[in-house]
Amino acid sequence: MQDSPNELSVWTYRGYKLRPSEFNTALVHFYRAEIARANAWRSRLDVTTNWALVATGAAITFGFSDQYTNHSIIILNSVLITLFLFIEARRYRYYELWSYRVRLIETDFYAAMLIPPFKPRAEWSDKLAKSLLVPRFPISAWEAFGRRLRRNYLWIYMVLLLAWIAKLSLYPTPIGTWGELVQRAHIGIIPGVSVMLIVGLVYLTLIVIAIVTLRLRAASGEILPRHENLRQVEPKQPSE
């Protein structure tokens, strides 16, 4: 018994024949699996950000709990926040890998279904197959680092900086001059001037990274530039 024109095999393998309906079913299950993966890694991103927020809150609370608590606790917390940022940037690259596949299916398969005639882009299946055969991160480590820095961690760093300045300015007594602020900034044998220069250099480096990586737009989890100018297709009115 031969296949009807609507049930022609997409491909055959060892005697098995995959028909269009079966192909669509397999693709739907694959899409659901990739959505689950992307959601799992997205939740891991949120968990890392929560770690950073909890650590920041704890450091500030401990630093202001006693007037004689050393201000270095806030600086040490900044180092811990930087570690969280590196961890989150790595997790973001994994999230983008799964999100890249999801976006390919959404933009070049499902979206094509909604605009008749159904004509998916010729290269979308090749890109999807290549991602499965040779998995690679779709974005660089610098883009992931800069994106998470701009979205979340710059605000955390700013809160830590303000808390550090407030700690130096108000405890154990309010300062009267700039020189007194610099003198209080010392940590052990490291003079206050050196500490302030190091802190200023670190924050300047973070700002430069946030600006330089601003033009990196390979992330597929965001709005794709090639679909921003897609013309709105109006449905055809049925002829009377």
CNS distance restraints for C-alpha pairs under 8 A (distance, minus, plus):
assign (resid   3 and name CA) (resid   7 and name CA) 5.65 0.50 0.50
assign (resid   3 and name CA) (resid   8 and name CA) 5.69 0.50 0.50
assign (resid   3 and name CA) (resid   9 and name CA) 7.82 0.50 0.50
assign (resid   4 and name CA) (resid   8 and name CA) 6.40 0.50 0.50
assign (resid   7 and name CA) (resid  19 and name CA) 5.91 0.50 0.50
assign (resid   7 and name CA) (resid  20 and name CA) 6.68 0.50 0.50
assign (resid   7 and name CA) (resid  21 and name CA) 7.99 0.50 0.50
assign (resid   8 and name CA) (resid  19 and name CA) 6.11 0.50 0.50
assign (resid   8 and name CA) (resid  20 and name CA) 7.33 0.50 0.50
assign (resid   9 and name CA) (resid  17 and name CA) 5.70 0.50 0.50
assign (resid   9 and name CA) (resid  18 and name CA) 5.36 0.50 0.50
assign (resid   9 and name CA) (resid  19 and name CA) 4.40 0.50 0.50
assign (resid   9 and name CA) (resid  20 and name CA) 6.78 0.50 0.50
assign (resid  10 and name CA) (resid  17 and name CA) 7.38 0.50 0.50
assign (resid  10 and name CA) (resid  18 and name CA) 5.54 0.50 0.50
assign (resid  10 and name CA) (resid  19 and name CA) 5.34 0.50 0.50
assign (resid  10 and name CA) (resid  20 and name CA) 6.07 0.50 0.50
assign (resid  10 and name CA) (resid  23 and name CA) 7.54 0.50 0.50
assign (resid  11 and name CA) (resid  17 and name CA) 6.07 0.50 0.50
assign (resid  11 and name CA) (resid  18 and name CA) 5.64 0.50 0.50
assign (resid  11 and name CA) (resid  19 and name CA) 7.53 0.50 0.50
assign (resid  12 and name CA) (resid  16 and name CA) 5.43 0.50 0.50
assign (resid  12 and name CA) (resid  17 and name CA) 4.48 0.50 0.50
assign (resid  12 and name CA) (resid  18 and name CA) 6.25 0.50 0.50
assign (resid  13 and name CA) (resid  17 and name CA) 6.66 0.50 0.50
assign (resid  18 and name CA) (resid  22 and name CA) 5.98 0.50 0.50
assign (resid  18 and name CA) (resid  23 and name CA) 6.38 0.50 0.50
assign (resid  19 and name CA) (resid  23 and name CA) 6.13 0.50 0.50
assign (resid  20 and name CA) (resid  24 and name CA) 6.20 0.50 0.50
assign (resid  21 and name CA) (resid  25 and name CA) 6.29 0.50 0.50
assign (resid  22 and name CA) (resid  26 and name CA) 6.18 0.50 0.50
assign (resid  23 and name CA) (resid  27 and name CA) 6.19 0.50 0.50
assign (resid  24 and name CA) (resid  28 and name CA) 6.13 0.50 0.50
assign (resid  25 and name CA) (resid  29 and name CA) 6.39 0.50 0.50
assign (resid  26 and name CA) (resid  30 and name CA) 6.18 0.50 0.50
assign (resid  27 and name CA) (resid  31 and name CA) 6.04 0.50 0.50
assign (resid  28 and name CA) (resid  32 and name CA) 6.27 0.50 0.50
assign (resid  29 and name CA) (resid  33 and name CA) 6.23 0.50 0.50
assign (resid  30 and name CA) (resid  34 and name CA) 6.27 0.50 0.50
assign (resid  31 and name CA) (resid  35 and name CA) 6.17 0.50 0.50
assign (resid  31 and name CA) (resid 102 and name CA) 6.46 0.50 0.50
assign (resid  31 and name CA) (resid 105 and name CA) 7.27 0.50 0.50
assign (resid  32 and name CA) (resid  36 and name CA) 6.25 0.50 0.50
assign (resid  33 and name CA) (resid  37 and name CA) 6.31 0.50 0.50
assign (resid  34 and name CA) (resid  38 and name CA) 6.10 0.50 0.50
assign (resid  34 and name CA) (resid  98 and name CA) 5.88 0.50 0.50
assign (resid  34 and name CA) (resid  99 and name CA) 7.53 0.50 0.50
assign (resid  34 and name CA) (resid 101 and name CA) 7.19 0.50 0.50
assign (resid  34 and name CA) (resid 102 and name CA) 6.26 0.50 0.50
assign (resid  35 and name CA) (resid  39 and name CA) 6.09 0.50 0.50
assign (resid  35 and name CA) (resid  98 and name CA) 7.54 0.50 0.50
assign (resid  35 and name CA) (resid  99 and name CA) 7.59 0.50 0.50
assign (resid  35 and name CA) (resid 102 and name CA) 6.64 0.50 0.50
assign (resid  36 and name CA) (resid  40 and name CA) 6.13 0.50 0.50
assign (resid  37 and name CA) (resid  41 and name CA) 6.37 0.50 0.50
assign (resid  37 and name CA) (resid  95 and name CA) 7.89 0.50 0.50
assign (resid  37 and name CA) (resid  98 and name CA) 6.42 0.50 0.50
assign (resid  38 and name CA) (resid  42 and name CA) 5.99 0.50 0.50
assign (resid  38 and name CA) (resid  95 and name CA) 5.51 0.50 0.50
assign (resid  38 and name CA) (resid  96 and name CA) 7.76 0.50 0.50
assign (resid  38 and name CA) (resid  98 and name CA) 5.29 0.50 0.50
assign (resid  38 and name CA) (resid  99 and name CA) 5.78 0.50 0.50
assign (resid  39 and name CA) (resid  43 and name CA) 6.17 0.50 0.50
assign (resid  40 and name CA) (resid  44 and name CA) 6.48 0.50 0.50
assign (resid  41 and name CA) (resid  45 and name CA) 6.38 0.50 0.50
assign (resid  41 and name CA) (resid  91 and name CA) 6.83 0.50 0.50
assign (resid  41 and name CA) (resid  92 and name CA) 7.59 0.50 0.50
assign (resid  41 and name CA) (resid  94 and name CA) 7.07 0.50 0.50
assign (resid  41 and name CA) (resid  95 and name CA) 5.25 0.50 0.50
assign (resid  42 and name CA) (resid  46 and name CA) 6.57 0.50 0.50
assign (resid  42 and name CA) (resid  92 and name CA) 7.72 0.50 0.50
assign (resid  42 and name CA) (resid  95 and name CA) 6.28 0.50 0.50
assign (resid  43 and name CA) (resid  47 and name CA) 6.23 0.50 0.50
assign (resid  44 and name CA) (resid  48 and name CA) 6.32 0.50 0.50
assign (resid  44 and name CA) (resid  91 and name CA) 7.27 0.50 0.50
assign (resid  45 and name CA) (resid  49 and name CA) 6.39 0.50 0.50
assign (resid  45 and name CA) (resid  88 and name CA) 5.86 0.50 0.50
assign (resid  45 and name CA) (resid  91 and name CA) 6.48 0.50 0.50
assign (resid  45 and name CA) (resid  92 and name CA) 6.77 0.50 0.50
assign (resid  46 and name CA) (resid  50 and name CA) 6.13 0.50 0.50
assign (resid  47 and name CA) (resid  51 and name CA) 6.28 0.50 0.50
assign (resid  48 and name CA) (resid  52 and name CA) 6.44 0.50 0.50
assign (resid  48 and name CA) (resid  84 and name CA) 6.44 0.50 0.50
assign (resid  48 and name CA) (resid  87 and name CA) 7.55 0.50 0.50
assign (resid  48 and name CA) (resid  88 and name CA) 6.09 0.50 0.50
assign (resid  49 and name CA) (resid  53 and name CA) 6.28 0.50 0.50
assign (resid  49 and name CA) (resid  84 and name CA) 7.60 0.50 0.50
assign (resid  49 and name CA) (resid  88 and name CA) 7.58 0.50 0.50
assign (resid  49 and name CA) (resid 152 and name CA) 7.61 0.50 0.50
assign (resid  50 and name CA) (resid  54 and name CA) 6.05 0.50 0.50
assign (resid  51 and name CA) (resid  55 and name CA) 6.05 0.50 0.50
assign (resid  51 and name CA) (resid  84 and name CA) 7.65 0.50 0.50
assign (resid  52 and name CA) (resid  56 and name CA) 6.06 0.50 0.50
assign (resid  52 and name CA) (resid  80 and name CA) 7.96 0.50 0.50
assign (resid  52 and name CA) (resid  81 and name CA) 5.70 0.50 0.50
assign (resid  52 and name CA) (resid  84 and name CA) 6.44 0.50 0.50
assign (resid  53 and name CA) (resid  57 and name CA) 6.11 0.50 0.50
assign (resid  53 and name CA) (resid 156 and name CA) 7.45 0.50 0.50
assign (resid  54 and name CA) (resid  58 and name CA) 6.08 0.50 0.50
assign (resid  55 and name CA) (resid  59 and name CA) 6.08 0.50 0.50
assign (resid  55 and name CA) (resid  77 and name CA) 7.06 0.50 0.50
assign (resid  55 and name CA) (resid  81 and name CA) 7.83 0.50 0.50
assign (resid  56 and name CA) (resid  60 and name CA) 6.18 0.50 0.50
assign (resid  56 and name CA) (resid  77 and name CA) 6.63 0.50 0.50
assign (resid  56 and name CA) (resid  81 and name CA) 7.82 0.50 0.50
assign (resid  56 and name CA) (resid 156 and name CA) 7.58 0.50 0.50
assign (resid  56 and name CA) (resid 160 and name CA) 7.32 0.50 0.50
assign (resid  57 and name CA) (resid  61 and name CA) 6.03 0.50 0.50
assign (resid  58 and name CA) (resid  62 and name CA) 6.04 0.50 0.50
assign (resid  59 and name CA) (resid  63 and name CA) 5.88 0.50 0.50
assign (resid  59 and name CA) (resid  73 and name CA) 6.45 0.50 0.50
assign (resid  59 and name CA) (resid  74 and name CA) 5.97 0.50 0.50
assign (resid  59 and name CA) (resid  77 and name CA) 6.44 0.50 0.50
assign (resid  60 and name CA) (resid  64 and name CA) 6.16 0.50 0.50
assign (resid  60 and name CA) (resid  74 and name CA) 6.70 0.50 0.50
assign (resid  60 and name CA) (resid 160 and name CA) 7.77 0.50 0.50
assign (resid  60 and name CA) (resid 163 and name CA) 6.90 0.50 0.50
assign (resid  61 and name CA) (resid  65 and name CA) 5.90 0.50 0.50
assign (resid  62 and name CA) (resid  66 and name CA) 7.51 0.50 0.50
assign (resid  62 and name CA) (resid  69 and name CA) 7.84 0.50 0.50
assign (resid  63 and name CA) (resid  69 and name CA) 5.81 0.50 0.50
assign (resid  63 and name CA) (resid  70 and name CA) 7.08 0.50 0.50
assign (resid  63 and name CA) (resid  71 and name CA) 6.57 0.50 0.50
assign (resid  63 and name CA) (resid  73 and name CA) 6.50 0.50 0.50
assign (resid  63 and name CA) (resid  74 and name CA) 6.97 0.50 0.50
assign (resid  63 and name CA) (resid 167 and name CA) 7.65 0.50 0.50
assign (resid  64 and name CA) (resid  69 and name CA) 7.30 0.50 0.50
assign (resid  64 and name CA) (resid 167 and name CA) 7.14 0.50 0.50
assign (resid  65 and name CA) (resid  69 and name CA) 7.60 0.50 0.50
assign (resid  67 and name CA) (resid 171 and name CA) 5.37 0.50 0.50
assign (resid  67 and name CA) (resid 172 and name CA) 5.00 0.50 0.50
assign (resid  68 and name CA) (resid 171 and name CA) 7.29 0.50 0.50
assign (resid  68 and name CA) (resid 172 and name CA) 6.26 0.50 0.50
assign (resid  71 and name CA) (resid  75 and name CA) 7.21 0.50 0.50
assign (resid  71 and name CA) (resid 164 and name CA) 6.63 0.50 0.50
assign (resid  71 and name CA) (resid 167 and name CA) 6.45 0.50 0.50
assign (resid  71 and name CA) (resid 168 and name CA) 6.99 0.50 0.50
assign (resid  71 and name CA) (resid 185 and name CA) 7.76 0.50 0.50
assign (resid  72 and name CA) (resid  76 and name CA) 6.09 0.50 0.50
assign (resid  72 and name CA) (resid 187 and name CA) 6.84 0.50 0.50
assign (resid  73 and name CA) (resid  77 and name CA) 6.17 0.50 0.50
assign (resid  74 and name CA) (resid  78 and name CA) 6.37 0.50 0.50
assign (resid  74 and name CA) (resid 160 and name CA) 6.68 0.50 0.50
assign (resid  74 and name CA) (resid 163 and name CA) 7.73 0.50 0.50
assign (resid  74 and name CA) (resid 164 and name CA) 6.26 0.50 0.50
assign (resid  75 and name CA) (resid  79 and name CA) 6.64 0.50 0.50
assign (resid  75 and name CA) (resid 164 and name CA) 7.67 0.50 0.50
assign (resid  76 and name CA) (resid  80 and name CA) 6.50 0.50 0.50
assign (resid  77 and name CA) (resid  81 and name CA) 6.15 0.50 0.50
assign (resid  78 and name CA) (resid  82 and name CA) 6.26 0.50 0.50
assign (resid  78 and name CA) (resid 157 and name CA) 7.08 0.50 0.50
assign (resid  78 and name CA) (resid 160 and name CA) 7.12 0.50 0.50
assign (resid  79 and name CA) (resid  83 and name CA) 6.50 0.50 0.50
assign (resid  80 and name CA) (resid  84 and name CA) 6.42 0.50 0.50
assign (resid  81 and name CA) (resid  85 and name CA) 6.19 0.50 0.50
assign (resid  82 and name CA) (resid  86 and name CA) 6.41 0.50 0.50
assign (resid  83 and name CA) (resid  87 and name CA) 6.36 0.50 0.50
assign (resid  84 and name CA) (resid  88 and name CA) 6.04 0.50 0.50
assign (resid  85 and name CA) (resid  89 and name CA) 6.06 0.50 0.50
assign (resid  85 and name CA) (resid 145 and name CA) 7.18 0.50 0.50
assign (resid  85 and name CA) (resid 148 and name CA) 7.31 0.50 0.50
assign (resid  85 and name CA) (resid 149 and name CA) 7.19 0.50 0.50
assign (resid  85 and name CA) (resid 153 and name CA) 7.20 0.50 0.50
assign (resid  86 and name CA) (resid  90 and name CA) 6.34 0.50 0.50
assign (resid  86 and name CA) (resid 145 and name CA) 6.86 0.50 0.50
assign (resid  87 and name CA) (resid  91 and name CA) 6.33 0.50 0.50
assign (resid  88 and name CA) (resid  92 and name CA) 5.98 0.50 0.50
assign (resid  88 and name CA) (resid 145 and name CA) 7.97 0.50 0.50
assign (resid  88 and name CA) (resid 148 and name CA) 7.37 0.50 0.50
assign (resid  89 and name CA) (resid  93 and name CA) 6.46 0.50 0.50
assign (resid  89 and name CA) (resid 141 and name CA) 6.98 0.50 0.50
assign (resid  89 and name CA) (resid 144 and name CA) 5.02 0.50 0.50
assign (resid  89 and name CA) (resid 145 and name CA) 4.88 0.50 0.50
assign (resid  89 and name CA) (resid 148 and name CA) 6.43 0.50 0.50
assign (resid  90 and name CA) (resid  94 and name CA) 6.81 0.50 0.50
assign (resid  90 and name CA) (resid 141 and name CA) 7.17 0.50 0.50
assign (resid  90 and name CA) (resid 144 and name CA) 7.32 0.50 0.50
assign (resid  90 and name CA) (resid 145 and name CA) 7.99 0.50 0.50
assign (resid  91 and name CA) (resid  95 and name CA) 6.27 0.50 0.50
assign (resid  92 and name CA) (resid  96 and name CA) 6.12 0.50 0.50
assign (resid  92 and name CA) (resid 144 and name CA) 6.24 0.50 0.50
assign (resid  93 and name CA) (resid  97 and name CA) 6.40 0.50 0.50
assign (resid  93 and name CA) (resid 137 and name CA) 6.05 0.50 0.50
assign (resid  93 and name CA) (resid 138 and name CA) 7.46 0.50 0.50
assign (resid  93 and name CA) (resid 139 and name CA) 6.50 0.50 0.50
assign (resid  93 and name CA) (resid 140 and name CA) 7.62 0.50 0.50
assign (resid  93 and name CA) (resid 141 and name CA) 7.26 0.50 0.50
assign (resid  93 and name CA) (resid 144 and name CA) 6.30 0.50 0.50
assign (resid  94 and name CA) (resid  98 and name CA) 6.80 0.50 0.50
assign (resid  94 and name CA) (resid 137 and name CA) 6.87 0.50 0.50
assign (resid  95 and name CA) (resid  99 and name CA) 6.05 0.50 0.50
assign (resid  96 and name CA) (resid 100 and name CA) 5.70 0.50 0.50
assign (resid  96 and name CA) (resid 137 and name CA) 7.17 0.50 0.50
assign (resid  96 and name CA) (resid 138 and name CA) 6.63 0.50 0.50
assign (resid  96 and name CA) (resid 139 and name CA) 7.34 0.50 0.50
assign (resid  96 and name CA) (resid 219 and name CA) 6.52 0.50 0.50
assign (resid  96 and name CA) (resid 220 and name CA) 6.39 0.50 0.50
assign (resid  96 and name CA) (resid 221 and name CA) 6.14 0.50 0.50
assign (resid  97 and name CA) (resid 101 and name CA) 6.84 0.50 0.50
assign (resid  97 and name CA) (resid 135 and name CA) 7.90 0.50 0.50
assign (resid  97 and name CA) (resid 136 and name CA) 7.24 0.50 0.50
assign (resid  97 and name CA) (resid 137 and name CA) 5.53 0.50 0.50
assign (resid  97 and name CA) (resid 138 and name CA) 6.03 0.50 0.50
assign (resid  98 and name CA) (resid 102 and name CA) 6.44 0.50 0.50
assign (resid  99 and name CA) (resid 103 and name CA) 6.06 0.50 0.50
assign (resid  99 and name CA) (resid 220 and name CA) 6.40 0.50 0.50
assign (resid  99 and name CA) (resid 221 and name CA) 5.60 0.50 0.50
assign (resid 100 and name CA) (resid 104 and name CA) 6.31 0.50 0.50
assign (resid 100 and name CA) (resid 138 and name CA) 7.18 0.50 0.50
assign (resid 100 and name CA) (resid 219 and name CA) 7.85 0.50 0.50
assign (resid 100 and name CA) (resid 220 and name CA) 5.10 0.50 0.50
assign (resid 100 and name CA) (resid 221 and name CA) 6.69 0.50 0.50
assign (resid 101 and name CA) (resid 105 and name CA) 6.48 0.50 0.50
assign (resid 101 and name CA) (resid 128 and name CA) 6.30 0.50 0.50
assign (resid 101 and name CA) (resid 131 and name CA) 7.52 0.50 0.50
assign (resid 102 and name CA) (resid 106 and name CA) 6.18 0.50 0.50
assign (resid 103 and name CA) (resid 107 and name CA) 5.88 0.50 0.50
assign (resid 103 and name CA) (resid 220 and name CA) 6.79 0.50 0.50
assign (resid 103 and name CA) (resid 221 and name CA) 7.41 0.50 0.50
assign (resid 104 and name CA) (resid 108 and name CA) 5.73 0.50 0.50
assign (resid 104 and name CA) (resid 109 and name CA) 7.50 0.50 0.50
assign (resid 104 and name CA) (resid 124 and name CA) 6.50 0.50 0.50
assign (resid 104 and name CA) (resid 128 and name CA) 7.02 0.50 0.50
assign (resid 105 and name CA) (resid 109 and name CA) 5.11 0.50 0.50
assign (resid 105 and name CA) (resid 110 and name CA) 6.47 0.50 0.50
assign (resid 105 and name CA) (resid 124 and name CA) 7.99 0.50 0.50
assign (resid 106 and name CA) (resid 110 and name CA) 5.03 0.50 0.50
assign (resid 106 and name CA) (resid 111 and name CA) 5.98 0.50 0.50
assign (resid 107 and name CA) (resid 111 and name CA) 5.11 0.50 0.50
assign (resid 107 and name CA) (resid 112 and name CA) 7.11 0.50 0.50
assign (resid 108 and name CA) (resid 112 and name CA) 5.76 0.50 0.50
assign (resid 108 and name CA) (resid 120 and name CA) 5.24 0.50 0.50
assign (resid 108 and name CA) (resid 121 and name CA) 6.00 0.50 0.50
assign (resid 108 and name CA) (resid 124 and name CA) 6.33 0.50 0.50
assign (resid 109 and name CA) (resid 113 and name CA) 6.41 0.50 0.50
assign (resid 109 and name CA) (resid 120 and name CA) 5.70 0.50 0.50
assign (resid 110 and name CA) (resid 114 and name CA) 6.81 0.50 0.50
assign (resid 111 and name CA) (resid 115 and name CA) 6.84 0.50 0.50
assign (resid 112 and name CA) (resid 116 and name CA) 7.27 0.50 0.50
assign (resid 112 and name CA) (resid 117 and name CA) 7.97 0.50 0.50
assign (resid 112 and name CA) (resid 118 and name CA) 5.46 0.50 0.50
assign (resid 112 and name CA) (resid 119 and name CA) 5.97 0.50 0.50
assign (resid 112 and name CA) (resid 120 and name CA) 5.45 0.50 0.50
assign (resid 113 and name CA) (resid 117 and name CA) 7.66 0.50 0.50
assign (resid 113 and name CA) (resid 118 and name CA) 5.16 0.50 0.50
assign (resid 113 and name CA) (resid 119 and name CA) 7.71 0.50 0.50
assign (resid 114 and name CA) (resid 118 and name CA) 7.60 0.50 0.50
assign (resid 115 and name CA) (resid 233 and name CA) 7.34 0.50 0.50
assign (resid 120 and name CA) (resid 124 and name CA) 7.51 0.50 0.50
assign (resid 122 and name CA) (resid 126 and name CA) 7.93 0.50 0.50
assign (resid 123 and name CA) (resid 127 and name CA) 6.28 0.50 0.50
assign (resid 124 and name CA) (resid 128 and name CA) 6.21 0.50 0.50
assign (resid 125 and name CA) (resid 129 and name CA) 5.98 0.50 0.50
assign (resid 126 and name CA) (resid 130 and name CA) 6.03 0.50 0.50
assign (resid 127 and name CA) (resid 131 and name CA) 6.19 0.50 0.50
assign (resid 128 and name CA) (resid 132 and name CA) 6.42 0.50 0.50
assign (resid 129 and name CA) (resid 133 and name CA) 6.10 0.50 0.50
assign (resid 130 and name CA) (resid 134 and name CA) 5.62 0.50 0.50
assign (resid 130 and name CA) (resid 135 and name CA) 7.25 0.50 0.50
assign (resid 131 and name CA) (resid 135 and name CA) 4.74 0.50 0.50
assign (resid 131 and name CA) (resid 136 and name CA) 6.73 0.50 0.50
assign (resid 138 and name CA) (resid 218 and name CA) 6.73 0.50 0.50
assign (resid 138 and name CA) (resid 219 and name CA) 6.82 0.50 0.50
assign (resid 138 and name CA) (resid 220 and name CA) 7.67 0.50 0.50
assign (resid 139 and name CA) (resid 143 and name CA) 6.38 0.50 0.50
assign (resid 139 and name CA) (resid 144 and name CA) 6.85 0.50 0.50
assign (resid 139 and name CA) (resid 218 and name CA) 5.54 0.50 0.50
assign (resid 139 and name CA) (resid 219 and name CA) 5.82 0.50 0.50
assign (resid 140 and name CA) (resid 144 and name CA) 6.40 0.50 0.50
assign (resid 141 and name CA) (resid 145 and name CA) 6.03 0.50 0.50
assign (resid 142 and name CA) (resid 146 and name CA) 5.99 0.50 0.50
assign (resid 142 and name CA) (resid 213 and name CA) 6.81 0.50 0.50
assign (resid 143 and name CA) (resid 147 and name CA) 5.91 0.50 0.50
assign (resid 143 and name CA) (resid 213 and name CA) 5.75 0.50 0.50
assign (resid 143 and name CA) (resid 214 and name CA) 7.96 0.50 0.50
assign (resid 143 and name CA) (resid 216 and name CA) 5.92 0.50 0.50
assign (resid 143 and name CA) (resid 217 and name CA) 7.79 0.50 0.50
assign (resid 144 and name CA) (resid 148 and name CA) 6.23 0.50 0.50
assign (resid 145 and name CA) (resid 149 and name CA) 6.02 0.50 0.50
assign (resid 146 and name CA) (resid 150 and name CA) 6.12 0.50 0.50
assign (resid 146 and name CA) (resid 209 and name CA) 6.22 0.50 0.50
assign (resid 146 and name CA) (resid 210 and name CA) 5.09 0.50 0.50
assign (resid 146 and name CA) (resid 213 and name CA) 5.52 0.50 0.50
assign (resid 146 and name CA) (resid 214 and name CA) 7.20 0.50 0.50
assign (resid 147 and name CA) (resid 151 and name CA) 6.11 0.50 0.50
assign (resid 147 and name CA) (resid 210 and name CA) 7.46 0.50 0.50
assign (resid 147 and name CA) (resid 213 and name CA) 7.51 0.50 0.50
assign (resid 147 and name CA) (resid 214 and name CA) 7.57 0.50 0.50
assign (resid 148 and name CA) (resid 152 and name CA) 5.87 0.50 0.50
assign (resid 148 and name CA) (resid 153 and name CA) 6.65 0.50 0.50
assign (resid 149 and name CA) (resid 153 and name CA) 4.66 0.50 0.50
assign (resid 149 and name CA) (resid 154 and name CA) 5.57 0.50 0.50
assign (resid 149 and name CA) (resid 210 and name CA) 6.63 0.50 0.50
assign (resid 150 and name CA) (resid 154 and name CA) 5.72 0.50 0.50
assign (resid 150 and name CA) (resid 210 and name CA) 6.03 0.50 0.50
assign (resid 152 and name CA) (resid 156 and name CA) 6.95 0.50 0.50
assign (resid 153 and name CA) (resid 157 and name CA) 6.12 0.50 0.50
assign (resid 154 and name CA) (resid 158 and name CA) 6.15 0.50 0.50
assign (resid 155 and name CA) (resid 159 and name CA) 6.27 0.50 0.50
assign (resid 156 and name CA) (resid 160 and name CA) 6.29 0.50 0.50
assign (resid 157 and name CA) (resid 161 and name CA) 6.12 0.50 0.50
assign (resid 158 and name CA) (resid 162 and name CA) 6.21 0.50 0.50
assign (resid 159 and name CA) (resid 163 and name CA) 6.09 0.50 0.50
assign (resid 160 and name CA) (resid 164 and name CA) 6.01 0.50 0.50
assign (resid 161 and name CA) (resid 165 and name CA) 6.25 0.50 0.50
assign (resid 162 and name CA) (resid 166 and name CA) 6.06 0.50 0.50
assign (resid 163 and name CA) (resid 167 and name CA) 6.03 0.50 0.50
assign (resid 164 and name CA) (resid 168 and name CA) 6.32 0.50 0.50
assign (resid 165 and name CA) (resid 169 and name CA) 5.99 0.50 0.50
assign (resid 166 and name CA) (resid 170 and name CA) 5.89 0.50 0.50
assign (resid 167 and name CA) (resid 171 and name CA) 5.69 0.50 0.50
assign (resid 168 and name CA) (resid 181 and name CA) 6.27 0.50 0.50
assign (resid 168 and name CA) (resid 184 and name CA) 6.24 0.50 0.50
assign (resid 168 and name CA) (resid 185 and name CA) 6.75 0.50 0.50
assign (resid 169 and name CA) (resid 173 and name CA) 7.65 0.50 0.50
assign (resid 169 and name CA) (resid 174 and name CA) 5.53 0.50 0.50
assign (resid 169 and name CA) (resid 175 and name CA) 5.38 0.50 0.50
assign (resid 169 and name CA) (resid 181 and name CA) 6.34 0.50 0.50
assign (resid 170 and name CA) (resid 174 and name CA) 4.15 0.50 0.50
assign (resid 170 and name CA) (resid 175 and name CA) 6.50 0.50 0.50
assign (resid 175 and name CA) (resid 180 and name CA) 6.28 0.50 0.50
assign (resid 175 and name CA) (resid 181 and name CA) 6.55 0.50 0.50
assign (resid 176 and name CA) (resid 180 and name CA) 6.96 0.50 0.50
assign (resid 177 and name CA) (resid 181 and name CA) 6.77 0.50 0.50
assign (resid 178 and name CA) (resid 182 and name CA) 6.40 0.50 0.50
assign (resid 179 and name CA) (resid 183 and name CA) 6.12 0.50 0.50
assign (resid 180 and name CA) (resid 184 and name CA) 6.21 0.50 0.50
assign (resid 181 and name CA) (resid 185 and name CA) 6.45 0.50 0.50
assign (resid 182 and name CA) (resid 186 and name CA) 7.39 0.50 0.50
assign (resid 182 and name CA) (resid 192 and name CA) 5.09 0.50 0.50
assign (resid 182 and name CA) (resid 193 and name CA) 6.01 0.50 0.50
assign (resid 182 and name CA) (resid 196 and name CA) 7.49 0.50 0.50
assign (resid 183 and name CA) (resid 191 and name CA) 7.40 0.50 0.50
assign (resid 183 and name CA) (resid 192 and name CA) 5.23 0.50 0.50
assign (resid 183 and name CA) (resid 193 and name CA) 7.60 0.50 0.50
assign (resid 184 and name CA) (resid 192 and name CA) 6.48 0.50 0.50
assign (resid 185 and name CA) (resid 191 and name CA) 7.37 0.50 0.50
assign (resid 185 and name CA) (resid 192 and name CA) 4.31 0.50 0.50
assign (resid 185 and name CA) (resid 193 and name CA) 7.44 0.50 0.50
assign (resid 185 and name CA) (resid 195 and name CA) 6.49 0.50 0.50
assign (resid 185 and name CA) (resid 196 and name CA) 7.01 0.50 0.50
assign (resid 186 and name CA) (resid 190 and name CA) 5.68 0.50 0.50
assign (resid 186 and name CA) (resid 191 and name CA) 4.59 0.50 0.50
assign (resid 186 and name CA) (resid 192 and name CA) 3.73 0.50 0.50
assign (resid 186 and name CA) (resid 193 and name CA) 7.44 0.50 0.50
assign (resid 186 and name CA) (resid 194 and name CA) 7.92 0.50 0.50
assign (resid 186 and name CA) (resid 195 and name CA) 6.37 0.50 0.50
assign (resid 187 and name CA) (resid 191 and name CA) 6.70 0.50 0.50
assign (resid 187 and name CA) (resid 192 and name CA) 7.07 0.50 0.50
assign (resid 187 and name CA) (resid 195 and name CA) 7.39 0.50 0.50
assign (resid 190 and name CA) (resid 194 and name CA) 6.63 0.50 0.50
assign (resid 190 and name CA) (resid 195 and name CA) 6.81 0.50 0.50
assign (resid 191 and name CA) (resid 195 and name CA) 6.48 0.50 0.50
assign (resid 192 and name CA) (resid 196 and name CA) 6.18 0.50 0.50
assign (resid 193 and name CA) (resid 197 and name CA) 6.16 0.50 0.50
assign (resid 194 and name CA) (resid 198 and name CA) 6.13 0.50 0.50
assign (resid 195 and name CA) (resid 199 and name CA) 6.19 0.50 0.50
assign (resid 196 and name CA) (resid 200 and name CA) 5.97 0.50 0.50
assign (resid 197 and name CA) (resid 201 and name CA) 6.04 0.50 0.50
assign (resid 198 and name CA) (resid 202 and name CA) 6.17 0.50 0.50
assign (resid 199 and name CA) (resid 203 and name CA) 6.30 0.50 0.50
assign (resid 200 and name CA) (resid 204 and name CA) 6.06 0.50 0.50
assign (resid 201 and name CA) (resid 205 and name CA) 6.09 0.50 0.50
assign (resid 202 and name CA) (resid 206 and name CA) 6.32 0.50 0.50
assign (resid 203 and name CA) (resid 207 and name CA) 6.26 0.50 0.50
assign (resid 204 and name CA) (resid 208 and name CA) 6.21 0.50 0.50
assign (resid 205 and name CA) (resid 209 and name CA) 6.19 0.50 0.50
assign (resid 206 and name CA) (resid 210 and name CA) 6.18 0.50 0.50
assign (resid 207 and name CA) (resid 211 and name CA) 6.28 0.50 0.50
assign (resid 208 and name CA) (resid 212 and name CA) 5.97 0.50 0.50
assign (resid 209 and name CA) (resid 213 and name CA) 5.98 0.50 0.50
assign (resid 210 and name CA) (resid 214 and name CA) 6.26 0.50 0.50
assign (resid 220 and name CA) (resid 224 and name CA) 6.41 0.50 0.50
assign (resid 223 and name CA) (resid 227 and name CA) 7.68 0.50 0.50
assign (resid 223 and name CA) (resid 228 and name CA) 7.29 0.50 0.50
assign (resid 224 and name CA) (resid 228 and name CA) 6.57 0.50 0.50
assign (resid 225 and name CA) (resid 229 and name CA) 7.80 0.50 0.50
assign (resid 226 and name CA) (resid 230 and name CA) 7.77 0.50 0.50
